[in-house]
Amino acid sequence: MSVFTKVSYDELREFLAAYPCGELLGYQGIGEGIENTNYFVDTSDGRWVLTLFERLNYDDLPFFLGLMEHLATRGYPCAMPQRTRDGHNLTTLNGKPAALVRRLAGQSILFADLEQCRATGRALGEMHVSARTFALRCENSRGAEWRRNTGQALLPKLDVVQHTLLADELAMQEQFDLRSLPQGVIHADLFRDNVLFVDDRLTGVIDFYYACNDALIYDLAVTVNDWCFEADGRLNHARYDGLVAEYTVSREPNDAERAAWPLVLRAAALRFWLSRLYDWLTPRGGDLVHVKDPEQYRRILDYHREHAPPRLP
């Protein structure tokens, strides 16, 4: 969540007039995140999050907003998109597609404890089960083809050590196809800044705008890589065991997923190393723009290349 597109008070007030959400009281930009423009909005009827989509187009967005509605109506702790008085959950503001959702209680965390990891694993498993009946489909915009093309584009920009690492990992990943593993709707970005807590109670899962259809076990790998690694790139085994155990309460991996797990963890680490490298080397303009350090994910990738992960249950 960053601020690439400015919105004035009068523009926002006019935008909100289409919604049954009360009078505008105040708003502020959100600086975290890297893709869309986001604002916290307070009205006489509550607290909201406004998102202006900077890269996604109108055709992409029914999947994401529909998924949130699908999950929320089934009791999953995600925000329900607000509809306008004439029934639309997607509108336009300053030339960008825009959506308004209720702001959920709680805050994201910087350092996860064991209970928070367990709660996150449980929420991920429950999401994979609840989304089985969601009818729409969306390809992974950061899938294998994107990783291959982005990696090749970045190779000439890297030093010798990074170049060698990336070239070798791209060659290894070419030998493996995630499409051979069980598929479903995945969040694809279930980082600590996308999960809200009140103490150790999970109150919300947010930012579904990378959600897509892909290998379910890849989603678990993305989550493990963020929640279960220390800052120096070492795996925290207690957090890993807790998160994975709670995930498998809802969905138990099969033998093919267990066998592929080491390479899936590497694919998930590669994806975020590449995206952060790309953002680091090609910065975007904006008022509040957050660019994450790619070195964190290089260290995680190195760890997976050097250590076999604990076996999945």
Contacts in CASP RR format, 6 or more apart in sequence:
PFRMAT RR
TARGET T0000
AUTHOR 0000-0000-0000
METHOD contacts of the structure
MODEL  1
MSVFTKVSYDELREFLAAYPCGELLGYQGIGEGIENTNYFVDTSDGRWVL
TLFERLNYDDLPFFLGLMEHLATRGYPCAMPQRTRDGHNLTTLNGKPAAL
VRRLAGQSILFADLEQCRATGRALGEMHVSARTFALRCENSRGAEWRRNT
GQALLPKLDVVQHTLLADELAMQEQFDLRSLPQGVIHADLFRDNVLFVDD
RLTGVIDFYYACNDALIYDLAVTVNDWCFEADGRLNHARYDGLVAEYTVS
REPNDAERAAWPLVLRAAALRFWLSRLYDWLTPRGGDLVHVKDPEQYRRI
LDYHREHAPPRLP
1 30 0 8 1.000
1 31 0 8 1.000
1 32 0 8 1.000
1 33 0 8 1.000
1 35 0 8 1.000
1 36 0 8 1.000
1 38 0 8 1.000
1 51 0 8 1.000
1 207 0 8 1.000
1 290 0 8 1.000
2 30 0 8 1.000
2 31 0 8 1.000
2 32 0 8 1.000
2 33 0 8 1.000
2 34 0 8 1.000
2 35 0 8 1.000
2 36 0 8 1.000
2 37 0 8 1.000
2 38 0 8 1.000
2 286 0 8 1.000
2 288 0 8 1.000
2 289 0 8 1.000
2 290 0 8 1.000
3 29 0 8 1.000
3 30 0 8 1.000
3 31 0 8 1.000
3 37 0 8 1.000
3 38 0 8 1.000
3 39 0 8 1.000
3 286 0 8 1.000
3 287 0 8 1.000
3 288 0 8 1.000
3 289 0 8 1.000
4 36 0 8 1.000
4 37 0 8 1.000
4 52 0 8 1.000
4 54 0 8 1.000
4 284 0 8 1.000
4 285 0 8 1.000
4 286 0 8 1.000
4 287 0 8 1.000
4 289 0 8 1.000
5 37 0 8 1.000
5 52 0 8 1.000
5 54 0 8 1.000
5 94 0 8 1.000
5 96 0 8 1.000
6 94 0 8 1.000
6 287 0 8 1.000
7 15 0 8 1.000
7 27 0 8 1.000
7 37 0 8 1.000
7 39 0 8 1.000
7 50 0 8 1.000
7 52 0 8 1.000
7 93 0 8 1.000
7 94 0 8 1.000
9 24 0 8 1.000
9 26 0 8 1.000
9 27 0 8 1.000
11 93 0 8 1.000
11 94 0 8 1.000
12 24 0 8 1.000
12 27 0 8 1.000
12 39 0 8 1.000
12 41 0 8 1.000
12 50 0 8 1.000
12 93 0 8 1.000
13 24 0 8 1.000
15 50 0 8 1.000
15 91 0 8 1.000
15 93 0 8 1.000
15 98 0 8 1.000
16 22 0 8 1.000
16 24 0 8 1.000
16 41 0 8 1.000
16 43 0 8 1.000
16 100 0 8 1.000
18 84 0 8 1.000
18 85 0 8 1.000
18 86 0 8 1.000
18 91 0 8 1.000
19 82 0 8 1.000
19 83 0 8 1.000
19 84 0 8 1.000
19 85 0 8 1.000
19 100 0 8 1.000
20 45 0 8 1.000
20 85 0 8 1.000
21 43 0 8 1.000
21 45 0 8 1.000
21 46 0 8 1.000
21 48 0 8 1.000
21 82 0 8 1.000
21 100 0 8 1.000
22 43 0 8 1.000
22 44 0 8 1.000
22 45 0 8 1.000
22 46 0 8 1.000
23 43 0 8 1.000
23 44 0 8 1.000
24 41 0 8 1.000
24 42 0 8 1.000
24 43 0 8 1.000
25 42 0 8 1.000
25 43 0 8 1.000
25 44 0 8 1.000
26 41 0 8 1.000
26 42 0 8 1.000
26 43 0 8 1.000
27 39 0 8 1.000
27 40 0 8 1.000
27 41 0 8 1.000
27 42 0 8 1.000
27 50 0 8 1.000
28 39 0 8 1.000
28 40 0 8 1.000
29 38 0 8 1.000
29 39 0 8 1.000
29 40 0 8 1.000
29 287 0 8 1.000
29 288 0 8 1.000
30 38 0 8 1.000
30 39 0 8 1.000
30 40 0 8 1.000
30 49 0 8 1.000
30 288 0 8 1.000
31 38 0 8 1.000
31 288 0 8 1.000
31 289 0 8 1.000
31 290 0 8 1.000
32 108 0 8 1.000
32 193 0 8 1.000
32 290 0 8 1.000
33 193 0 8 1.000
33 290 0 8 1.000
33 292 0 8 1.000
34 279 0 8 1.000
34 289 0 8 1.000
34 290 0 8 1.000
34 291 0 8 1.000
34 292 0 8 1.000
35 54 0 8 1.000
35 55 0 8 1.000
35 209 0 8 1.000
36 51 0 8 1.000
36 52 0 8 1.000
36 53 0 8 1.000
36 54 0 8 1.000
36 55 0 8 1.000
36 56 0 8 1.000
36 209 0 8 1.000
37 51 0 8 1.000
37 52 0 8 1.000
37 54 0 8 1.000
37 96 0 8 1.000
38 49 0 8 1.000
38 50 0 8 1.000
38 51 0 8 1.000
38 52 0 8 1.000
39 49 0 8 1.000
39 50 0 8 1.000
40 47 0 8 1.000
40 48 0 8 1.000
40 49 0 8 1.000
40 103 0 8 1.000
41 47 0 8 1.000
41 48 0 8 1.000
41 49 0 8 1.000
41 50 0 8 1.000
41 100 0 8 1.000
42 48 0 8 1.000
46 102 0 8 1.000
46 103 0 8 1.000
47 102 0 8 1.000
47 103 0 8 1.000
48 82 0 8 1.000
48 100 0 8 1.000
48 101 0 8 1.000
48 102 0 8 1.000
48 103 0 8 1.000
49 79 0 8 1.000
49 100 0 8 1.000
49 101 0 8 1.000
49 102 0 8 1.000
49 103 0 8 1.000
49 206 0 8 1.000
50 93 0 8 1.000
50 98 0 8 1.000
50 99 0 8 1.000
50 100 0 8 1.000
51 98 0 8 1.000
51 99 0 8 1.000
51 100 0 8 1.000
51 101 0 8 1.000
51 209 0 8 1.000
52 93 0 8 1.000
52 94 0 8 1.000
52 96 0 8 1.000
52 97 0 8 1.000
52 98 0 8 1.000
53 61 0 8 1.000
53 96 0 8 1.000
53 97 0 8 1.000
53 98 0 8 1.000
53 99 0 8 1.000
53 209 0 8 1.000
54 96 0 8 1.000
56 64 0 8 1.000
56 97 0 8 1.000
56 209 0 8 1.000
57 97 0 8 1.000
58 90 0 8 1.000
58 97 0 8 1.000
60 138 0 8 1.000
61 90 0 8 1.000
61 97 0 8 1.000
61 99 0 8 1.000
62 90 0 8 1.000
62 136 0 8 1.000
63 136 0 8 1.000
63 137 0 8 1.000
63 138 0 8 1.000
63 211 0 8 1.000
64 138 0 8 1.000
64 208 0 8 1.000
64 209 0 8 1.000
64 211 0 8 1.000
65 81 0 8 1.000
65 89 0 8 1.000
65 90 0 8 1.000
65 99 0 8 1.000
66 81 0 8 1.000
66 89 0 8 1.000
66 134 0 8 1.000
66 136 0 8 1.000
67 131 0 8 1.000
67 134 0 8 1.000
67 136 0 8 1.000
67 185 0 8 1.000
67 208 0 8 1.000
67 211 0 8 1.000
68 78 0 8 1.000
68 79 0 8 1.000
68 80 0 8 1.000
68 81 0 8 1.000
68 101 0 8 1.000
68 208 0 8 1.000
69 80 0 8 1.000
69 81 0 8 1.000
69 89 0 8 1.000
70 130 0 8 1.000
70 131 0 8 1.000
70 133 0 8 1.000
70 134 0 8 1.000
71 78 0 8 1.000
71 127 0 8 1.000
71 130 0 8 1.000
71 131 0 8 1.000
72 78 0 8 1.000
72 79 0 8 1.000
72 80 0 8 1.000
73 80 0 8 1.000
74 130 0 8 1.000
76 126 0 8 1.000
76 127 0 8 1.000
76 130 0 8 1.000
76 205 0 8 1.000
77 104 0 8 1.000
77 123 0 8 1.000
77 202 0 8 1.000
77 203 0 8 1.000
77 204 0 8 1.000
77 205 0 8 1.000
78 104 0 8 1.000
78 204 0 8 1.000
78 205 0 8 1.000
78 206 0 8 1.000
78 208 0 8 1.000
79 101 0 8 1.000
79 102 0 8 1.000
79 103 0 8 1.000
79 104 0 8 1.000
79 204 0 8 1.000
79 206 0 8 1.000
80 101 0 8 1.000
80 102 0 8 1.000
81 89 0 8 1.000
81 90 0 8 1.000
81 99 0 8 1.000
81 100 0 8 1.000
81 101 0 8 1.000
82 89 0 8 1.000
82 99 0 8 1.000
82 100 0 8 1.000
82 101 0 8 1.000
82 102 0 8 1.000
83 89 0 8 1.000
84 91 0 8 1.000
89 99 0 8 1.000
90 97 0 8 1.000
90 98 0 8 1.000
90 99 0 8 1.000
91 97 0 8 1.000
91 98 0 8 1.000
91 99 0 8 1.000
92 98 0 8 1.000
104 196 0 8 1.000
104 203 0 8 1.000
104 204 0 8 1.000
104 206 0 8 1.000
105 196 0 8 1.000
105 198 0 8 1.000
105 203 0 8 1.000
105 204 0 8 1.000
106 196 0 8 1.000
106 197 0 8 1.000
106 198 0 8 1.000
106 203 0 8 1.000
106 204 0 8 1.000
107 196 0 8 1.000
107 197 0 8 1.000
107 198 0 8 1.000
108 192 0 8 1.000
108 193 0 8 1.000
108 194 0 8 1.000
108 195 0 8 1.000
108 196 0 8 1.000
108 197 0 8 1.000
109 116 0 8 1.000
109 192 0 8 1.000
109 195 0 8 1.000
109 197 0 8 1.000
110 192 0 8 1.000
112 120 0 8 1.000
112 192 0 8 1.000
112 227 0 8 1.000
112 239 0 8 1.000
113 200 0 8 1.000
114 238 0 8 1.000
114 239 0 8 1.000
114 242 0 8 1.000
115 200 0 8 1.000
116 195 0 8 1.000
116 197 0 8 1.000
116 200 0 8 1.000
116 202 0 8 1.000
117 227 0 8 1.000
117 228 0 8 1.000
117 239 0 8 1.000
117 242 0 8 1.000
117 243 0 8 1.000
118 242 0 8 1.000
118 243 0 8 1.000
118 245 0 8 1.000
118 246 0 8 1.000
119 197 0 8 1.000
119 200 0 8 1.000
119 201 0 8 1.000
119 202 0 8 1.000
119 246 0 8 1.000
120 190 0 8 1.000
120 195 0 8 1.000
120 202 0 8 1.000
120 223 0 8 1.000
120 227 0 8 1.000
120 243 0 8 1.000
120 246 0 8 1.000
121 220 0 8 1.000
121 223 0 8 1.000
121 242 0 8 1.000
121 243 0 8 1.000
121 244 0 8 1.000
121 246 0 8 1.000
121 247 0 8 1.000
122 202 0 8 1.000
122 246 0 8 1.000
122 247 0 8 1.000
122 249 0 8 1.000
122 250 0 8 1.000
123 195 0 8 1.000
123 202 0 8 1.000
123 204 0 8 1.000
123 205 0 8 1.000
124 187 0 8 1.000
124 190 0 8 1.000
124 219 0 8 1.000
124 220 0 8 1.000
124 223 0 8 1.000
124 247 0 8 1.000
125 246 0 8 1.000
125 247 0 8 1.000
125 249 0 8 1.000
125 250 0 8 1.000
125 251 0 8 1.000
126 250 0 8 1.000
127 185 0 8 1.000
127 187 0 8 1.000
127 205 0 8 1.000
128 184 0 8 1.000
128 185 0 8 1.000
128 186 0 8 1.000
128 216 0 8 1.000
128 219 0 8 1.000
128 250 0 8 1.000
128 251 0 8 1.000
129 250 0 8 1.000
129 251 0 8 1.000
131 184 0 8 1.000
131 185 0 8 1.000
132 184 0 8 1.000
132 185 0 8 1.000
134 185 0 8 1.000
137 213 0 8 1.000
138 211 0 8 1.000
138 212 0 8 1.000
138 213 0 8 1.000
139 212 0 8 1.000
139 213 0 8 1.000
140 146 0 8 1.000
140 186 0 8 1.000
140 188 0 8 1.000
140 212 0 8 1.000
140 213 0 8 1.000
140 214 0 8 1.000
141 210 0 8 1.000
141 212 0 8 1.000
142 188 0 8 1.000
142 210 0 8 1.000
142 271 0 8 1.000
142 275 0 8 1.000
143 178 0 8 1.000
143 214 0 8 1.000
143 271 0 8 1.000
144 173 0 8 1.000
144 177 0 8 1.000
144 178 0 8 1.000
144 267 0 8 1.000
147 170 0 8 1.000
147 173 0 8 1.000
147 267 0 8 1.000
147 270 0 8 1.000
147 271 0 8 1.000
147 274 0 8 1.000
148 170 0 8 1.000
148 173 0 8 1.000
148 174 0 8 1.000
150 274 0 8 1.000
150 275 0 8 1.000
150 278 0 8 1.000
151 166 0 8 1.000
151 170 0 8 1.000
151 274 0 8 1.000
152 170 0 8 1.000
154 166 0 8 1.000
154 274 0 8 1.000
154 277 0 8 1.000
154 278 0 8 1.000
154 281 0 8 1.000
155 163 0 8 1.000
155 166 0 8 1.000
155 167 0 8 1.000
157 281 0 8 1.000
158 166 0 8 1.000
158 277 0 8 1.000
162 298 0 8 1.000
165 298 0 8 1.000
165 301 0 8 1.000
165 302 0 8 1.000
169 266 0 8 1.000
169 270 0 8 1.000
169 301 0 8 1.000
169 305 0 8 1.000
170 270 0 8 1.000
172 263 0 8 1.000
172 266 0 8 1.000
173 263 0 8 1.000
173 266 0 8 1.000
173 267 0 8 1.000
173 270 0 8 1.000
176 260 0 8 1.000
176 263 0 8 1.000
176 267 0 8 1.000
178 214 0 8 1.000
178 215 0 8 1.000
178 218 0 8 1.000
178 264 0 8 1.000
178 267 0 8 1.000
179 215 0 8 1.000
180 256 0 8 1.000
180 260 0 8 1.000
181 215 0 8 1.000
181 216 0 8 1.000
181 217 0 8 1.000
181 218 0 8 1.000
181 256 0 8 1.000
181 257 0 8 1.000
181 260 0 8 1.000
181 264 0 8 1.000
182 215 0 8 1.000
182 216 0 8 1.000
182 217 0 8 1.000
182 254 0 8 1.000
182 256 0 8 1.000
182 257 0 8 1.000
183 213 0 8 1.000
183 214 0 8 1.000
183 215 0 8 1.000
183 216 0 8 1.000
184 213 0 8 1.000
184 214 0 8 1.000
184 215 0 8 1.000
184 216 0 8 1.000
185 211 0 8 1.000
185 212 0 8 1.000
185 213 0 8 1.000
186 211 0 8 1.000
186 212 0 8 1.000
186 213 0 8 1.000
186 214 0 8 1.000
186 215 0 8 1.000
186 216 0 8 1.000
186 218 0 8 1.000
186 219 0 8 1.000
186 222 0 8 1.000
187 194 0 8 1.000
187 205 0 8 1.000
187 208 0 8 1.000
187 210 0 8 1.000
187 211 0 8 1.000
187 219 0 8 1.000
187 222 0 8 1.000
187 223 0 8 1.000
188 210 0 8 1.000
188 211 0 8 1.000
188 212 0 8 1.000
188 214 0 8 1.000
188 218 0 8 1.000
188 219 0 8 1.000
188 222 0 8 1.000
189 207 0 8 1.000
189 209 0 8 1.000
189 210 0 8 1.000
189 211 0 8 1.000
189 222 0 8 1.000
190 205 0 8 1.000
190 219 0 8 1.000
190 222 0 8 1.000
190 223 0 8 1.000
190 226 0 8 1.000
191 223 0 8 1.000
191 226 0 8 1.000
191 227 0 8 1.000
192 226 0 8 1.000
192 227 0 8 1.000
193 207 0 8 1.000
194 205 0 8 1.000
194 206 0 8 1.000
194 207 0 8 1.000
195 202 0 8 1.000
195 204 0 8 1.000
195 205 0 8 1.000
195 206 0 8 1.000
196 202 0 8 1.000
196 203 0 8 1.000
196 204 0 8 1.000
196 205 0 8 1.000
196 206 0 8 1.000
197 203 0 8 1.000
215 257 0 8 1.000
215 264 0 8 1.000
216 251 0 8 1.000
216 257 0 8 1.000
217 253 0 8 1.000
217 257 0 8 1.000
217 260 0 8 1.000
217 261 0 8 1.000
217 264 0 8 1.000
218 264 0 8 1.000
218 267 0 8 1.000
218 268 0 8 1.000
220 244 0 8 1.000
220 247 0 8 1.000
220 253 0 8 1.000
221 261 0 8 1.000
221 264 0 8 1.000
221 265 0 8 1.000
221 267 0 8 1.000
221 268 0 8 1.000
222 268 0 8 1.000
222 271 0 8 1.000
222 272 0 8 1.000
223 243 0 8 1.000
224 240 0 8 1.000
224 243 0 8 1.000
224 244 0 8 1.000
224 265 0 8 1.000
224 268 0 8 1.000
225 265 0 8 1.000
225 268 0 8 1.000
225 269 0 8 1.000
225 272 0 8 1.000
225 297 0 8 1.000
225 300 0 8 1.000
227 239 0 8 1.000
227 243 0 8 1.000
228 235 0 8 1.000
228 236 0 8 1.000
228 239 0 8 1.000
228 240 0 8 1.000
228 243 0 8 1.000
229 235 0 8 1.000
229 236 0 8 1.000
229 300 0 8 1.000
229 303 0 8 1.000
230 236 0 8 1.000
231 296 0 8 1.000
232 299 0 8 1.000
233 296 0 8 1.000
233 299 0 8 1.000
233 300 0 8 1.000
233 302 0 8 1.000
233 303 0 8 1.000
234 303 0 8 1.000
235 303 0 8 1.000
235 307 0 8 1.000
235 309 0 8 1.000
237 310 0 8 1.000
240 309 0 8 1.000
240 310 0 8 1.000
241 310 0 8 1.000
244 310 0 8 1.000
244 312 0 8 1.000
244 313 0 8 1.000
245 313 0 8 1.000
248 312 0 8 1.000
248 313 0 8 1.000
252 313 0 8 1.000
253 261 0 8 1.000
253 312 0 8 1.000
253 313 0 8 1.000
257 264 0 8 1.000
257 312 0 8 1.000
258 311 0 8 1.000
258 312 0 8 1.000
261 309 0 8 1.000
261 311 0 8 1.000
261 312 0 8 1.000
262 304 0 8 1.000
262 308 0 8 1.000
262 309 0 8 1.000
265 304 0 8 1.000
265 309 0 8 1.000
266 301 0 8 1.000
266 304 0 8 1.000
266 305 0 8 1.000
269 297 0 8 1.000
269 300 0 8 1.000
269 301 0 8 1.000
269 304 0 8 1.000
270 297 0 8 1.000
270 301 0 8 1.000
272 297 0 8 1.000
273 294 0 8 1.000
273 297 0 8 1.000
273 298 0 8 1.000
273 300 0 8 1.000
273 301 0 8 1.000
276 291 0 8 1.000
276 292 0 8 1.000
276 293 0 8 1.000
276 294 0 8 1.000
276 296 0 8 1.000
276 297 0 8 1.000
277 294 0 8 1.000
279 291 0 8 1.000
279 292 0 8 1.000
280 291 0 8 1.000
280 293 0 8 1.000
280 294 0 8 1.000
283 289 0 8 1.000
283 291 0 8 1.000
END
